[in-house]
Amino acid sequence: MCSSLKIHCNEKDMNTLLRFKKGVRDPSGMLSSWLPKLDCCRWTGVKCDNITGRVTQLNLPCHTTQPEVVAYQEKDDKSHCLTGEFSLTLLELEFLSYLDFSNNDFKSIQYSSMGNHKCDDLSRGNLPHLCGNSTNLHYLDLSHNYDLLVYNLHWVSRLSSLKYLNLGGVRLPKEIDWLQSVTMLPSLLELTLENCQLENIYPFLQYANFTSLQVLNLAGNDFVSELPSWLFNLSCDISHIDLSQNRINSQLPERFPNFRSIQTLFLSDNYLKGPIPNWLGQLEELKELDLSHNSFSGPIPEGLGNLSSLINLILESNELKGNLPDNLGHLFNLETLAVSKNSLTGIVSERNLRSLTNLKSFSMGSPSLVYDFDPEWVPPFQLVSISLGYVRDKLPAWLFTQSSLTDLKILDSTASFEPLDKFWNFATQLEYFVLVNSTINGDISNVLLSSKLVWLDSNNLRGGMPRISPEVRVLRIYNNSLSGSISPLLCDSMKNKSNLVHLDMGYNHLTGELTDCWNDWKSLVHIDLGYNNLTGKIPHSMGSLSNLRFLYLESNKFFGEVPFSLNNCKNLWILDLGHNNLSGVIPNWLGQSVRGLKLRSNQFSGNIPTQLCQLGSLMVMDFASNRLSGPIPNCLHNFTAMLFSNASTYKVGFTVQSPDFSVSIACGIRMFIKGKELNRVYLMNDIDLSNNNLSGSVPLEIYMLTGLQSLNLSHNQLMGTIPQEIGNLKQLEAIDLSRNQFSGEIPVSLSALHYLSVLNLSFNNLMGKIPSGTQLGSTDLSYIGNSDLCGPPLTKICPQDEKSHNITKPVREEDDDDDKSEVYSWFYMGMGIGFAVGFWGVFGTILLNRRCRLVYFRFLHRVCDFVIRKMISIY
């Protein structure tokens, strides 16, 4: 009777794995089974060969669950993932073929070979030329370790059998030899270095030795150069290239050698320019071509009509001109045709589309493009998605034959939507419904909106609130002419069935009080009811919106105090209650997530509460035009977000995602910066306490906010001097301290603020000379109302400057007159002799040339006039 032998893990491999574990922090116990007393072939994520017991696979990606709503700037929760050092000692596993530690949270790569210090700490740039080699490794995936910092890829060149390499999202900021490293991998089939902060794309390199490469993804890097020749001189037949989202300024080359069998070419989201080369039509196997979001110009080449295998053609958002080529209508396999947001001209009719039997997605629209479809034409295709721009007269009749349509966008259209009942009934089949800047001019009081996304901006829609179904996730009817109360929308019989996340009714004519039905809308993340005529108090039930991140109620007629119940909205990022009649004290109970707090132009009174200093994330504090009094708190330096200069890249918004739905929404905030109201998607570090009754001196702590970009303390009763510490605010673009009681001299450090473009110190008690500097001398309006200030740009000359302009000596008046007379006598005598010699020496010659006489006499007149004026000024 035979008994099967039990294969145990190789002891050498086990020791290698245990050394790796020592450098790893494992907060959730993913490696808890990695114990010496257990067979390593049974450890989590480890797979061994059934015969030899050698480790062949390590599969330990970290699985993160995405919440349904994710605000911008929020990263995936990786608190349970592996972190610390990723040691390349794993490459000593001789039979390892598969290695996947993707989506973890490693910080650095380190090679820890026993007794070989030359291999230590590759993240700092050391080269492992003498380190261990793993010739059997075929698959390596360290992608989405977003904080993993590696300074070179020389260690990769040792992996001679590697076929798949994915380092997407890994930080390679100083990597300059990445191409040299990966071209030493003769078996490489797929290479992904997406979002790796790469800067060098080797623009002068002519050739790259990729002998097997099929997929190349360099998307989302920082390449700033022309597109290099080596991309089109690869020694292989690449089947997929993705260079999207880079910053490459270039023209495509005239030829594409060795590329005949390419199937997918993605070059979207770059700055590529010039005409689209006609030789693209020679890529007979091409199935996907995406050149969108570039600056390509000229016509769409006729050669693209030869690509009989083409499935997706995406050329939108360029600068293309001319007619749509007729032969594009012969691409029988085409499923996606997207050419919108260009400058195409001519006529588009059924002739361009009648042979596209497989078309699923169609996007077209240019100001000079004319739609001329036969009203009786029925297409041979059923679209899923369509985007039409600049439609005139009537919508194409064939649009209503598309029963499979789920995504409809109509932009910048002057077409008639009659009959309206037919159009609104057709819209009920849609999941994504976007209608922007059209002339539909309809009453939607009785319209049922059932799409997951409803985006109806600037259409002059009228009447009261529409009805919505529980399926609606995003409802935006912004900048229309809706009127009446909002209650019919919110207080009908949808009790706790709503999935609504985004509600935007801003810039309409809504009236009445806010409903108290908010308890039934707990899924809401964003509410914008600004710029209406709503009145009454803010209802307490809004405090039940525990998911609320963005609340905009500005420019209405709300009164009373801010309800304490909003304290329950712990996730609130933006609270904009500006331009109302709210009163009471500034709320001191706001959650620490607040980024923007705008309470300007209300009736708030009392002191600025020191509890606000706990809002470390605050970037916008706008309390202008209220009745605030007392001192400015001396703890504002606790606004730690204002210590950093990255505010201009801090985008506000959120993403709604589910298995069948995903949309990203940017959420701006109106800010008064440099005397203008700006609607910004990117926040600025801004403090505006102007037009109040604040008193005392400005605390020095405010000058510790080194990332502050705008400071407005004007129209208060502040006093004291402006300290030299104001020069610490290196990012400052605008400062207004006007109409206060500041005294003393203007600090010289202000002239070192190189970003400063708006300065107002007018109507204070400042004195002394205005410091020199281009930022400080632009206009005298910045300094008027300070009677003791002097120097440019003011006309008042400082006393010290008057003395420096006085060339006379302090002697007796009669001696002074004698000296003047003697000086002037010698001056006139010397001038006369010099004039005579110079005059006849030059004038005699010039008189012989007739063409020069007139020019010389004019010149002589100017010289004499200049000399006389100088003599008079000296005298």
ZINOR-V19672 format. One line per field, one symbol per residue. phi: phi as a letter, one per 30 degrees, with the letter a starting at -180 (. if undefined). psi: psi as a letter, one per 20 degrees, with the letter a starting at -180 (. if undefined). A space follows every 50 residues. Layout:
# ZINOR-V19672
phi: ???
psi: ???
This chain:
# ZINOR-V19672
phi: .ccddcdcddddddddddddddcccbdcidcdddbedcdddcdeicbcdd cciddcbbbbdccccdddbbdeiccddcdcddbjccddddddddcdcbbb bdicbdcacbccceibddcdhddcjdccdcddbbdcdcbbbcdicdcdcb cabdddddcdcdcbbbceiddbdcdccddeddddcdcdcbbbbdhcidcc chdcdcbbdccbdcbbbcdicbdbaddddddcbddacdcabbbdicbcca cdddbbdibdcdcbbcbdhbbdbidddddeddddcdcbbbcdhbbdbidd ddddddddcdcbbbbdhbbdbiddeddddcddddcbbbbdhbbdbjccbd ddbdcddcdcbbbalbeccccbcddcdcddcbdcbbbbbhdcibdedded dddcdbbbbbbhccddcdddedddddddddcbbbbbhccdhbdcecdccb ddbbbbchbhdbidddcbcdddcbbbbchbbdbiddeedccdccfhcdcd cbbbbdhbbdbidddccdecbdddcbbbbdhbbdbicdddddddddcdcb bbbdhbbdbicdddddddddcdcbbccdibbdbjcddccdddddcbbcbd hbbdbiddddddddddddbbbccdhbbdbiddeccddddddddcccddcc dclabcbaecaaacbdbdbdbcbhibcbccdcdcdbbbcdhbbdbicddd dddcddcdcbbbcdhbbdbjccddddddddcdcbbbcdhbbdbidddddd dcddddbbbbcdhbbdbiddddlddccdadddbdicdcdbjedddddded ddddddcdcdbddddddddedddddddddddddddddddddcddddddcd dcddddddddddddddddddddddd
psi: pppqpppqqphghghghhhghhjppmhjkhkhimqhiqpiijqpjpprpi ghjqphqonlqpoqpprhppqqiprqokiirqacpopjihiiohjpipoo kqkalqhrpponppjniiiqmhijjqplhjrrqniiphppokqknhjppp irkhhhiimijphpookpiqolhjoikhghghijnijpgppolpljkqho jmiiphppmoiiphpookqkalpnrqpqhhhjlqlrnpippokqjamoor qqrirmqkjhjphpookrlakqarqpqhihiinhjphpookrlbkqrarp qhhhiinhipgpoojrlbkqraqpphihijnhiphpoojrlalqaappah hiiijmhjphpppqoqhjpppmqpiipoqjroqhppppqlpreqqphihi inijpioppoplpjqpjqphggghhhiiiqhoopoplalhlqpkhjpppj qhponmpljkqraaprqqriiphpoomqlbkqraqighhijakjojiqjp hoookqlbkqraqpqkjihjliiphppokqlakqaaqpqhihiimiiphp ookqlbkqraqpphhihimhjpgpookqlakqaarppjjqqjiphpoojq lbkqraropihhiimhiphoonkqlbkqrarpqkjiiimhhjiqjjhijn pparppqrhjpppppporppqopkjqppophpqqoppokrlakqraqpqh hhjimijphpoojrlakqaarorhihiimhjphppojqlbkqraqpphih ijniipippojqlbkqrappqqqhhikgqihiiqjnhjqrrqjqippqgh hghhioiqqmrqghhgggggggghghggghhgghggghghhghhghhioh higggghgghghgggggghggghg.
